[in-house]
């Protein structure tokens, strides 16, 4: 399954809302879709799993939605620490795959 | 405290072999699947493969780009997972991460740098 993320780069200011898109080449069954955040020099951090469930310790300004082939990660109000690269991942079918990433920059 | 610590990263020539280790502590390793993800410098994340627990017959799966060259294994008595890499290519150069998930919590190692170059 190929995952295509858009936009490639999102330029926003702190306090603004961020909407990131992830489109799959075929249906992601059983809602096995996750979102990750990665900052330079760090391992990825799981934000959302199962399309809309927040991982442990993730603030509620992060939310996931969607079904089938179209998924969205929303950050309701950007905090300075949210500027990073975000990846979607499907784990419904092996091989699992990641999208190419969306950079959220100031 | 849950920890995953990778080791074994190195410089290796094209066509060579290398084995990475992922040592786990602080959780029930034997009941957890372990997966591997790599990231070339300045590039995105690439899923490499995963190995399931004994209860799931240690089933493995691999990305097409590494299938037939990389082998996943684990030693539950040592709380360690392994990634054996052979027939290495320059395009295998990357930081390799191991990770595991328990419910709503996922843990990652710090990464091991593998450089394939002559």
Interface residues (C-beta under 8 A of the other chain):
Chain A: X36 X38 X43 X44 X45 X46 X49 X53 X54 X55 X56 X87 X89 X94 X95 X96 X97 X98 X99 X100 X101
Chain B: X35 X37 X44 X45 X46 X47 X49 X50 X61 X62 X63 X64 X97 X99 X101 X103 X104 X105 X106 X108 X109 X110 X111
